Amino acid sequence: MQPELYQQMRNLEDSHWWFQGRRRIVASLLGAICLPENAKLLDLGCGTGGNLEMLSDFGEVIGGELDATAAELARQRGGAAVLEGSLPNDLPVGEGDFNCVTMLDVLEHIEADARSLEAVHRLLAPRGRLLLTVPAFGFLWGPHDEAHHHQRRYRAKALRSLLQEAGFRVNKLTYYNTWLFPPAALVRLLRKFLPAGDAGVELTLPPPWLNRLLGGLFASERHVLKHARFPFGISLLAIAQKSEDPARD
């Protein structure tokens, strides 16, 4: 990610509708998993720490972050240790230590995505869970992906295969950010034919009324995601369990 975007993200992630909506969706799904009492959680690629407070509701949380600037911004929030390291081979935490690992829009930044998932599998305790989100559909690739140094966008079938090959049993795999897919897809496709402008423009804060409307609409998907799956969306969400005998759900 471009360095200046970290401070921009820190300034927005507590109040921007997209970050708020994703936190509410993730919290809802983590609550449905029923993690053990005193669970240990690791938020890999925690960025500037916007999810650490929410994750702390489910147990003891540690953040892991590659970028020193982002890690320091996350530490300034307080309440959780933030360690510096990188996937797949430079993680300053022990194997088998965590009941849950979250990777929220992180895997798409990593060239070695398959080996990284194998490393995450080793970090989990028996029957531990991974909650993962990634951007979906290559045809939506645009300036936003370039500015954030994405390596790729995913389809469900490819993500399922990666998780299973890494040793996971896939419990849930669904597209999400679906209600807003038509306008968002249209905007991203139009940008392919318009001047690039500010590649980070999607991180600007809308007017308060619109921010509330978009946040509520996005977050409302959590009520569906607890019980069903979406066939398309701007992003993908997976919940996978550590298993020595991965199988299709």
N, C-alpha and C positions, 0 to 999 in steps of 0.2 A: 504494500500500500504506500502511496506517496506520503512522505513524512508529515506534511502540513494537514493531511486528512485526519491524523490522530487527534490533534487538538480540536478540529472541527467536530469530530465524532464525540469527543468528551463533552463538548459544549451542548450537543444536541440529544445524546442518547437517553437522557432522563425524561425528556419531554416530547421528542419526535414520535409521531403516531406509529411509525413502522417498528421502532425499537420497543415501544410500549406494548404494541399488539403482539409482537413475537414473545415478549416476556410472559404475557398473560396466557398465551397458547402453551408455551413450554411449562409454565407452572401448573397448568391444568393437567397436562399429560404426565408430568412427574408425580403429581398427587395421585393419579390413577394407578401408577406402578406399585405404590405401597412399598417404598424403600424401607429397609430395616431401621429400627430405632438406633440413633447415634450413627447414622450412615456417614461414610466419607465420600465426598464428591470432589471431582477435579474438573475445572472448566479450562479446557485446552484452547489456546488462542483467545484468551479472555479479553484481549484488546485493552481498552481503558477502563474495564471493570464494571460496565453497566449492568451485568447480570449477576454479580457476586452477591449482592444483598438479597435478591430473589432466591438464589440457590441456597443461601444460608438457612432458609426456612425448612429445608429438607435434611439438614445435617451440617457437619463440619466441612467447609468448602475451602479449597486451595485453587488459586489461579495459576495458570501457566502461560507464558507469553514470550514470543521470539524477540520482539522489538523492545529495546531498553526504554525508549521514550514512552511507549504505551504502557509498559509495566510500571514505570514510576507514576504515571497518571492514575493507574489502578490502585497502587499502594496508597496514594494520597486520600483515597476514599476511606481507608481504614476498615477494620472488621474482618479482613481475610489476608492470609499470606499470599504473596504473588511471587512466583519463582520464574527465573528466566531459563529458557531452554527451547529446543526445537524438535519436531518430528522429522524423521523417524528414529534418530539414533542419539539424541542429546536431551534426554528428559531427566531432570534432577529429582525423580521420585522413584519409589520402589515398586517392583512388579507385584501384582496381586493385592495391592493396598486399597483399592477403591471399589465401593459398591456401585458407583455411577460415574461415568465420564460424559461430559457434554462437549460437543464441538459445534458451535453455532455459527454457521457460515465461515468455516475455517478450511475444510478439506479442499475446497476449490483453489486455495492459495498454494497448495503443496504439490510440487511436481511428482513426488513419489507417493501417490495417494494409496496404492495397494500396500506398500510396506508400512506406511503410517498406520493404517487400520490394523495390521498385524501387531504393531507395537502397542496400540491401544488395547487390543485384546489381552496382551500380557499384563497390562496395568490393572486389569479388573480382577476382583475376587471371584471365586466360583459363583456362577449365576448372576454376576454383575451386569449392569445395563449400560449401553451406549445410547445417548440421545443426540442425533446428528441432524443438522439442517444444511442444505446446499442450494445454490441457484439452479434452476431447471431450464432445459431446452436451449440448445445451441443457437437456434435462430433468433433468440433474444439477446445474443451477444452484442455489446455496444460500448460506448465511451465509459460508462459506469464500470464495466468489467475491466477495461484497460486501466482506468485510474486506480482501481483497487488491486491490480496485479493478479487477477484471476488467471488460472491455468486452463480452466474449462468450465462448462455448465453440464449438468447431468440429466439423463433420463432414468426412469425408475428401474428398468430392466438392468441397466449397466450398474447402477448403485447396488441393487440386490446382489448381483454377481460378485462385486467387490467385497461386500460384507460377508457373504457366505464363504468365499475363498479365504478370507481372513480368520475364519473360525466362528463366526457369529450365526446364531439362529435369528432370523428376522421376525420380530413380533408384529411390527406395524411398518408399513411403507406407503406413504401417501404424498401426493402433491398437496400444496396448501398455498395461501394467498391467492385464492381462487375467485372470490367475489370481485376482486379488483383486476383480475387477469385481462379482460377485454380492453379497458382503457390503457392499462400499463403496457400491454403488448403493442397496442397501436402507437403509443408514444415512442416506444423503443424502436419499432420498425421505421417510423418516420425519421428518427434521428440518424438512421443509416443514410438518408438522402439529403439531410440538412447540414449546415455548418456545425462543426463539433461543439463550439462554444465552451462552456465550463463543464468539464467531464465530471466534476463532483456536484453538479447542480441538484442531484437527487437527495443530497443531504441538507438542503435548505428547509427551514421550518415554515410550513404553511400558516395562513392566518389562523387564529385560535379556534374559530368555529369549524373550519375545515379540518384542522388537526384533530379535533375531538370526533368529528364525523368519521374520518378515515380510520382513526384508531379504534373506535367502537365497532365499525364494520369489520375490520380485519380481525380483531380479537374475538368477535362473535363466532368465528370458525371453530373455536375450541369446543363449542357445544356439539358440533358435527364430528370433529376429529376424535372425540372420545369413543364414538360408536361406529364410525364409518370412514371411508376414504374418498378423496376427491380424485377424479380421473385426469385432471390437469390443474396447473397453477404456475405462478411465477417461481415457486421454490418447491423443494422436496424435503420431507421430514421422515426420518427413520428412527425406530426404537428397536434395538437389537440386543440379544442376550449372549453372554459368553457361553460357548458350548463346544464340546469336543466332537459333537456329531451334528453339525449344522443341517437344518432341513428347511424346506420352504414352509412358511406359515399357512 
